C-alpha cells in the first residue's frame, strides 16, 4: 500500500486511539510512551509502528479520544 500511495503522490491516514496507552496518566502527549493493555490497543499500536516505519514524512496529531498519523509519502 505504501509504495502505491508514493507512486500516486498520496497520503496514508492512520486513525489510532488512546487505547495504545494504559490509562494511568492522561491526558497523553504525542511523545508519551505507549503501554496497551488489550488486543485492540496492541493492534492499534502495531498499526502505528508499521505506518511510522513505512513512511517518509509524518504528521501526528494527538487528542484525548484518538490520534491521527498522516504519513506523507
Phi and psi in degrees as GROMACS dihedral restraints (atoms count N, CA, C in turn):
[ dihedral_restraints ]
;  ai    aj    ak    al  type     phi  dphi    fc
    3     4     5     6     1   -65.3    20    10
    4     5     6     7     1   -38.0    20    10
    6     7     8     9     1   -67.8    20    10
    7     8     9    10     1   -35.3    20    10
    9    10    11    12     1   -68.4    20    10
   10    11    12    13     1   -41.4    20    10
   12    13    14    15     1   -67.1    20    10
   13    14    15    16     1   -34.4    20    10
   15    16    17    18     1   -63.6    20    10
   16    17    18    19     1   -43.2    20    10
   18    19    20    21     1   -60.2    20    10
   19    20    21    22     1   -36.1    20    10
   21    22    23    24     1   -86.4    20    10
   22    23    24    25     1    -9.5    20    10
   24    25    26    27     1    70.6    20    10
   25    26    27    28     1    29.1    20    10
   27    28    29    30     1   -97.4    20    10
   28    29    30    31     1  -177.4    20    10
   30    31    32    33     1  -119.8    20    10
   31    32    33    34     1   152.4    20    10
   33    34    35    36     1  -106.4    20    10
   34    35    36    37     1   127.4    20    10
   36    37    38    39     1  -112.1    20    10
   37    38    39    40     1   122.3    20    10
   39    40    41    42     1  -117.2    20    10
   40    41    42    43     1   120.7    20    10
   42    43    44    45     1   -96.0    20    10
   43    44    45    46     1   122.0    20    10
   45    46    47    48     1  -109.9    20    10
   46    47    48    49     1  -164.0    20    10
   48    49    50    51     1  -152.2    20    10
   49    50    51    52     1   161.9    20    10
   51    52    53    54     1   -70.4    20    10
   52    53    54    55     1    -6.6    20    10
   54    55    56    57     1   -66.7    20    10
   55    56    57    58     1    -8.4    20    10
   57    58    59    60     1   -75.7    20    10
   58    59    60    61     1    -7.6    20    10
   60    61    62    63     1  -108.5    20    10
   61    62    63    64     1   165.8    20    10
   63    64    65    66     1   -91.9    20    10
   64    65    66    67     1    -4.2    20    10
   66    67    68    69     1    84.6    20    10
   67    68    69    70     1     7.0    20    10
   69    70    71    72     1   -86.9    20    10
   70    71    72    73     1   -19.8    20    10
   72    73    74    75     1  -141.8    20    10
   73    74    75    76     1    52.0    20    10
   75    76    77    78     1   -73.4    20    10
   76    77    78    79     1   162.0    20    10
   78    79    80    81     1   -77.2    20    10
   79    80    81    82     1   150.2    20    10
   81    82    83    84     1   -93.2    20    10
   82    83    84    85     1   150.4    20    10
   84    85    86    87     1  -109.2    20    10
   85    86    87    88     1   163.0    20    10
   87    88    89    90     1   -57.9    20    10
   88    89    90    91     1   -32.4    20    10
   90    91    92    93     1   -85.8    20    10
   91    92    93    94     1    -4.8    20    10
   93    94    95    96     1   -68.6    20    10
   94    95    96    97     1   146.3    20    10
   96    97    98    99     1   -69.1    20    10
   97    98    99   100     1   134.8    20    10
   99   100   101   102     1   -83.4    20    10
  100   101   102   103     1   156.2    20    10
  102   103   104   105     1  -160.0    20    10
  103   104   105   106     1    72.9    20    10
  105   106   107   108     1   -65.2    20    10
  106   107   108   109     1   147.6    20    10
  108   109   110   111     1  -110.0    20    10
  109   110   111   112     1   -10.6    20    10
  111   112   113   114     1  -140.2    20    10
  112   113   114   115     1   174.6    20    10
  114   115   116   117     1   -59.5    20    10
  115   116   117   118     1   -39.7    20    10
  117   118   119   120     1   -60.4    20    10
  118   119   120   121     1   -48.8    20    10
  120   121   122   123     1   -62.3    20    10
  121   122   123   124     1   -41.4    20    10
  123   124   125   126     1   -63.3    20    10
  124   125   126   127     1   -42.3    20    10
  126   127   128   129     1   -68.7    20    10
  127   128   129   130     1   -36.7    20    10
  129   130   131   132     1   -67.0    20    10
  130   131   132   133     1   -40.8    20    10
  132   133   134   135     1   -64.2    20    10
  133   134   135   136     1   -41.4    20    10
  135   136   137   138     1   -60.9    20    10
  136   137   138   139     1   -40.4    20    10
  138   139   140   141     1   -63.3    20    10
  139   140   141   142     1   -39.2    20    10
  141   142   143   144     1   -60.9    20    10
  142   143   144   145     1   -47.4    20    10
  144   145   146   147     1   -61.2    20    10
  145   146   147   148     1   -46.1    20    10
  147   148   149   150     1   -60.9    20    10
  148   149   150   151     1   -44.2    20    10
  150   151   152   153     1   -64.5    20    10
  151   152   153   154     1   -45.7    20    10
  153   154   155   156     1   -64.8    20    10
  154   155   156   157     1   -39.9    20    10
  156   157   158   159     1   -73.9    20    10
  157   158   159   160     1   -22.5    20    10
  159   160   161   162     1  -100.8    20    10
  160   161   162   163     1     5.0    20    10
  162   163   164   165     1  -119.9    20    10
  163   164   165   166     1   158.1    20    10
  165   166   167   168     1   -91.6    20    10
  166   167   168   169     1   -31.3    20    10
  168   169   170   171     1  -136.9    20    10
  169   170   171   172     1   142.1    20    10
  171   172   173   174     1  -129.6    20    10
  172   173   174   175     1   137.7    20    10
  174   175   176   177     1  -127.8    20    10
  175   176   177   178     1   124.2    20    10
  177   178   179   180     1  -125.5    20    10
  178   179   180   181     1   128.6    20    10
  180   181   182   183     1  -119.1    20    10
  181   182   183   184     1   130.4    20    10
  183   184   185   186     1  -110.3    20    10
  184   185   186   187     1   139.7    20    10
  186   187   188   189     1  -133.1    20    10
  187   188   189   190     1   178.9    20    10
  189   190   191   192     1   -68.8    20    10
  190   191   192   193     1   -24.2    20    10
  192   193   194   195     1  -110.0    20    10
  193   194   195   196     1   -31.3    20    10
  195   196   197   198     1  -158.1    20    10
  196   197   198   199     1   164.5    20    10
  198   199   200   201     1  -128.8    20    10
  199   200   201   202     1   157.2    20    10
  201   202   203   204     1  -127.6    20    10
  202   203   204   205     1   129.9    20    10
  204   205   206   207     1  -108.1    20    10
  205   206   207   208     1   118.8    20    10
  207   208   209   210     1  -108.1    20    10
  208   209   210   211     1   111.2    20    10
  210   211   212   213     1   -99.5    20    10
  211   212   213   214     1   114.1    20    10
  213   214   215   216     1   -86.5    20    10
  214   215   216   217     1   116.3    20    10
